[in-house]
Amino acid sequence: MNVGFISLGCSKNLIDTEVAIGKFKEHKHNIVNDPKQADIIVINTCGFITSAKEEAINTILEMTEYKKKRCKYLIVMGCLVQRYYNDLVKSLPEVDMFIKIDDYDNLWDKIEELISCQKGPSPMTSCQKGPSPLTTATMFNEKEYLDRVVSTGENYAYLKIGEGCSNFCTYCAIPYIRGLFVSRPMEDILKEAKMLAKKGIKELIVIAQDTTKYGIDLYGKSKLAELLQELCKIKEFKWIRFLYSYPEGITDELIKTVRGNDKICKYFDIPIQHISNDVLKRMNRKTSKENIEKLIIKIRKEIPNVVLRTSLIVGFPGETQNDFDELYKFVQKTKFDKLGVFSYSKEEGTPASKMQNQIHYKTKQSRLNKIMSLQQDISREKLENNIGKTIEVLVENMSFDGKYLVGRTKNDVPEEDGIVFVKRTQKNENKINQFIKCKVIEVSNYDLIAESI
């Protein structure tokens, strides 16, 4: 049968989708991009915050319309299902099967059970009881990771090194959905990395909810630096980056490893969320303003051309005007290269949802806009510093009008950061999926405009 996939949410979720695609291909089904052509539609959902849940529900409802046509089976999996399984079963009878994260070990058995019947079994055949907050995260086995189908194109792929999270920040539902942090054995990760290298992947993006926790549960200490050193030995990779490293887990060894390996992008994604010690404490963050500031100074001293990215939450319960002013001044002073801001989302079942002094949504939006306006000026200033400089660009596409090649530098994460528009010439028009040297000539919003040299 023809199978169509929709993957919502984060890159960690995307890997789960790629594993599911691999399962269908292994069993001789065809993968299609157009839902009109699909006999089976699989939606992998996100259930992290309110906006993600709304997107997931709207997508499910949109896809139910295709059941009036060719689609025989609509399957929904992922975080939303894990979190709201019973509610979804009751409210969306059009869905033929809901698959929880708990059931990923038996994913294909459940799918086969559904599609082998004249009429699919009730969605209630799946596990009905959600995990306790202290369950262990569920991961696919080694073979399933090796068989996954990379959906991100020829140039880059994600490599998941662990599942779940043990940090229990008070605003976050991830531990309740995905369970405690579980590291993958290093030998399994390296096997998968070598598989990706053989596919021609040029950029490897190492991910987990908190990559600095990698190895602690298996080996008794963080092994991220050692893992990165081993990945650097795979000659086919040109760029290696790691995302989501919590500040308290960034060690001198990790900084030294990033500084000393040319393949590793000089890029730290450090989600600090806030800078006020009062807010950090209520968030159950394991660091402080003083430690964050010291860490940033240390990284910039050790790696002068480093790119620092962070994410912030404004409007957390009890955030005073003084707390926000402190955060604003910190952003103004620190001048992050990349920065994302989210307004606090009240998630049921999390400790923060029960806190007093919830902030009005208009106040949250106002604070978000102020930080983003400030960061926009900072980002433009930093980008303008590149004018006249020579940069290396991985060309990935062409603009709609055909006038530019579109690519990224080593300083840009796909789908998150800016891009580079390179003026198209006869000399460079066949350079898609290749690295080229360029000179920056102009800045446009968060992007660079360059010409090849």
C-alpha positions, 0 to 999 in steps of 0.5 A: 500500500501507499503510505504518507507520513506527517511528522510534527514537533522536534527533530527527536520526533522526526527520527522516530518518524524516520524509523517508522518509515523504515519499517514500512519500507522494510515490509514493501510498502510505498512511501508517498508525499501526497495524502491524496495518494495514500492508503495509510496516513501516519501522523507523528504528533507533538504534545509539548506545549499548547500551540503544538497540541493545537497543531496536532489536533488540527492536522489529525482533523484535516487528515480524517477528510482523506478517509472519505476518499482513498485512505483506509487507515489513519494512524496517530502516534507520538507525544500527544498520544502518550499524554492524552491517549484515553481522551483522543480515543473517545474524541477521535473515532475516525482514527483507526489506531493510536500508538503510544511511545510506550508501544514503540517496541511493538510498533510494527506488530500493532500496525500489522494487526491493523492492516491485516484485518478486513476492519482494523481493531479498536484503538483501545487494543493499545496500552491504556495506562500512561507512564508514571513520571518515573518510568524509563524512556522507551527507545527503538532498538539498534536495528530500527535506527540503522534501518531508518530512512533519512528524510532531511535530504542528502546533506544532513541528518540527526543522530539521537543519543538519548531519550527522555529527560531527568531534569524535571524543570517545573514548566516542562512535560517531557519527563512525564511523556518521554520518561527519564533520560536513557543514553544509547550505548556508544557502540550503537550510536557509532554504528548508526553514524557510520551508516549515515556516513555511507549514505553520503551525509555531510553534516551530523547533528547530535541531539537529545533533550540534554546532550550533556547528560549523555552517558551518566546513566550508562557509564557513571559520568558524561561521555558527550566529549568522548562521543564527539571525539569518536564521531570526528574519526568518521572521515566522511563527515565534514561538519558535526554539531550537538544541540541542547546542552544545559549550562551546568553540564558543559565541562572544561573537557567539552569546551576543549573538545569543541575547540580542538576538533575542526569538524565540530561546529563552534556552536553551543546551543545553551537553553538557559530559559531565564537569568533571574535567580528567583525565576531559575529556582522556581523553574527548578533549573540546576544553575544560577545567574552567576554560573551562567555568566561565568560559563559564557565568559569562559566559552568565549575566551576559550573559543573566540569565534564561537556562536552562542544560541539560547532559548528563553521563557518570559511570563513564567509564574511570578516573574516580576517586572524586576525579573524581566528587566534583569533578563532584558539587560542580560540579553542586551549585555551578552549579545547572543548570536542566536536567540529564541523566546517563548511565552510561558505555556501552562501545561497541565500536570506540571508543577508550574501549572499550580503556581500562584501569580500566573502572568496575563497573556498580554503581559507575556506577549509584550515581554516576548516582543520586547526581547525579540525586538532587542535581539533583532537589532543584536542579530543584525549588528552581528550579521553586518560584521560579516560583510566583506568576509569570506565564508564557506557555504553548504549549498542546499537549494535554489531560490524560487526565482532562480537568481540565488543558490541557497545554503548555510554556513557552519554557524547555522542550524537547519530550519532554525537559523539564518541562510545564505543567498549566493548570487547564481552564476554560470560558474556556481550553478551546478554546486547544489549539495556542495561546499563553496567559498563566498564573500558576504556583500549584504545582510537581509533580516536574519540572512546573508547575501553573498557572491561566490569567489 
